[in-house]
Amino acid sequence: MSHFISATAGILIGGQSSRFGSPKWKVTMNGITILDRLWEACNRFETRIVIGKEQPRELGKQFLKDELEGQAPIIGLYTLLKNSTHDWNLLLSCDLPMMTAGLLEKIWENRDSEKDIIAPESDAHLQVTCAFYHRRLADTVEAFISNGQLSLYQFAKTVECNKVSMPEKQFFNMNAPEDLDTAEKQLRNE
């Protein structure tokens, strides 16, 4: 096993999953839940936590309840940054089933103390729900939310970001039940 990543990995499970129809974190691919796949992808992190609105009874993993009302990834980011003991913190959405430990390590290797975010960019799209955020952003995130702004993508545009070019297929986003079939096919082809 490689060295540990001196950061906290925060996996978001708080979404409504309205298009998907059921909680994405519970969905299985090849017999393993999406949450367990992501938990394993984050196995090199010094700390791993799950972030959401309410702790599911069957979770069995360290959990942080969102500190603010609202339904948006930026709320989970705020909770992560306010509670972390690490300078760098990975925010990882539960709808990215193709994530691997190796890919997270590549993103981590591109950290820059002068930047506030380390985010993969694929096909000119910033992957803000698979990015490292510096803890010093906590108050800035809180102010952004207080102004009624809940777009994590828009927030990322307001701070210093180190963009890391990466292939799009790694960031396949699972939003609808048919996306599960696509993800499983991609997994079989790797």
C-alpha positions in Angstrom: 0.0 0.0 0.0 1.2 3.5 -0.8 1.8 6.2 1.8 -1.1 7.8 3.5 -2.6 11.0 2.2 -2.5 13.6 4.9 -6.1 14.8 4.3 -9.7 14.0 5.2 -11.9 12.4 2.6 -15.5 13.5 2.9 -18.0 11.5 0.9 -21.4 13.2 0.3 -24.5 11.1 0.6 -27.0 13.9 1.2 -28.5 14.4 -2.2 -32.2 13.9 -2.9 -31.6 11.3 -5.7 -34.9 12.5 -7.2 -33.8 11.6 -10.8 -32.3 8.3 -9.6 -35.3 7.2 -7.5 -33.3 5.9 -4.5 -30.3 6.8 -2.5 -27.3 6.5 -4.8 -24.9 5.5 -2.0 -26.9 2.2 -1.5 -26.9 1.2 -5.2 -24.7 -1.8 -5.9 -22.2 -2.4 -8.7 -20.8 -5.8 -9.0 -22.2 -6.6 -5.5 -20.6 -3.6 -3.8 -22.4 -0.4 -2.8 -21.3 2.8 -4.4 -20.5 4.1 -0.9 -18.3 1.1 -0.2 -16.5 1.5 -3.6 -15.8 5.2 -2.8 -14.8 4.4 0.8 -12.3 1.9 -0.5 -11.0 4.4 -3.1 -10.3 6.7 -0.2 -8.5 4.0 1.9 -5.1 5.9 1.8 -6.5 9.0 3.5 -5.7 9.5 7.1 -9.4 10.2 7.8 -12.6 9.2 6.0 -16.1 10.4 6.8 -19.5 10.4 5.3 -21.5 13.6 5.2 -25.2 14.0 4.9 -28.5 15.3 6.3 -29.3 12.4 8.5 -27.2 9.4 9.6 -28.6 6.2 8.1 -28.9 3.4 10.8 -27.1 0.9 8.6 -24.2 3.1 7.6 -21.4 1.7 9.8 -19.0 4.5 8.9 -17.9 7.7 10.6 -20.6 10.3 9.9 -21.0 14.1 10.0 -24.4 15.7 9.9 -24.6 18.8 7.7 -24.3 21.9 9.9 -26.5 24.1 7.7 -29.9 23.8 6.1 -30.2 23.4 2.4 -29.5 20.8 -0.2 -26.3 21.4 -2.1 -22.8 20.0 -2.2 -21.4 23.3 -0.9 -23.3 22.7 2.4 -21.4 19.4 2.7 -18.1 21.2 1.9 -18.8 23.7 4.7 -19.5 20.9 7.2 -16.3 19.1 6.1 -14.1 22.2 6.3 -15.5 23.2 9.7 -14.9 19.8 11.3 -11.7 18.7 9.7 -8.3 18.6 11.4 -6.4 18.5 8.1 -5.5 21.4 5.9 -6.6 19.6 2.8 -9.9 17.9 2.4 -11.4 15.9 -0.4 -15.0 16.5 -1.2 -16.3 13.4 -3.1 -19.8 13.0 -4.4 -21.6 9.6 -4.2 -22.5 9.8 -7.9 -19.0 9.2 -9.2 -18.8 5.4 -9.2 -15.7 5.2 -11.4 -13.4 6.8 -8.8 -10.2 5.0 -7.9 -7.5 5.3 -5.2 -5.0 5.9 -8.0 -6.9 8.8 -9.5 -7.4 10.5 -6.1 -3.6 10.1 -5.5 -2.9 11.8 -8.9 -5.1 14.7 -7.9 -3.4 14.9 -4.5 0.0 15.0 -6.0 -0.9 18.3 -7.7 -1.6 20.2 -4.5 -0.1 23.7 -4.3 0.1 25.7 -1.1 -0.6 28.9 -3.0 -4.0 27.5 -4.2 -7.2 27.0 -2.4 -8.6 24.1 -4.5 -7.1 21.2 -6.4 -9.7 20.1 -8.9 -9.6 17.8 -11.9 -10.7 19.3 -15.1 -12.0 17.1 -18.0 -13.3 18.4 -21.3 -13.1 22.0 -19.9 -15.4 21.0 -17.0 -14.2 21.5 -13.5 -15.0 18.5 -11.3 -15.9 20.3 -8.1 -17.4 17.3 -6.3 -14.1 15.4 -6.6 -11.7 18.0 -5.5 -9.4 18.9 -2.6 -10.3 22.1 -0.7 -8.1 23.9 1.8 -9.5 24.3 5.3 -8.7 28.1 5.2 -11.7 28.4 2.8 -14.3 27.6 5.6 -15.2 31.2 6.3 -15.3 32.1 2.6 -17.6 29.1 2.0 -19.8 30.2 4.9 -20.0 33.8 3.5 -20.9 32.5 0.0 -23.7 30.4 1.4 -24.9 33.3 3.7 -25.3 35.4 0.5 -27.7 32.7 -0.8 -25.3 31.3 -3.3 -25.3 27.5 -3.3 -23.4 26.6 -6.5 -20.1 24.9 -5.7 -19.1 25.4 -9.3 -19.6 29.2 -9.0 -17.8 29.2 -5.7 -14.8 27.5 -7.2 -14.5 30.3 -9.8 -14.0 32.9 -7.0 -10.9 31.3 -5.4 -7.5 30.2 -6.5 -7.8 26.8 -8.1 -5.1 24.4 -9.4 -6.8 22.6 -12.4 -5.5 19.1 -13.1 -6.3 17.8 -16.6 -7.8 14.3 -16.5 -9.8 12.0 -18.7 -13.6 12.5 -18.7 -14.5 8.8 -18.3 -13.2 8.8 -14.7 -15.8 11.3 -13.8 -18.9 9.6 -15.1 -21.8 11.0 -13.2 -24.6 8.6 -12.2 -27.9 10.5 -12.1 -30.5 8.1 -13.5 -31.1 4.4 -13.2 -29.9 3.8 -16.8 -26.5 5.4 -15.8 -25.9 2.4 -13.6 -25.9 0.1 -16.6 -23.4 2.4 -18.4 -21.2 2.5 -15.3 -21.2 -1.3 -15.0 -20.3 -1.6 -18.7 -17.4 0.8 -18.3 -16.2 -1.1 -15.2 -16.2 -4.4 -17.2 -14.2 -2.8 -20.0 -11.4 -1.7 -17.8 
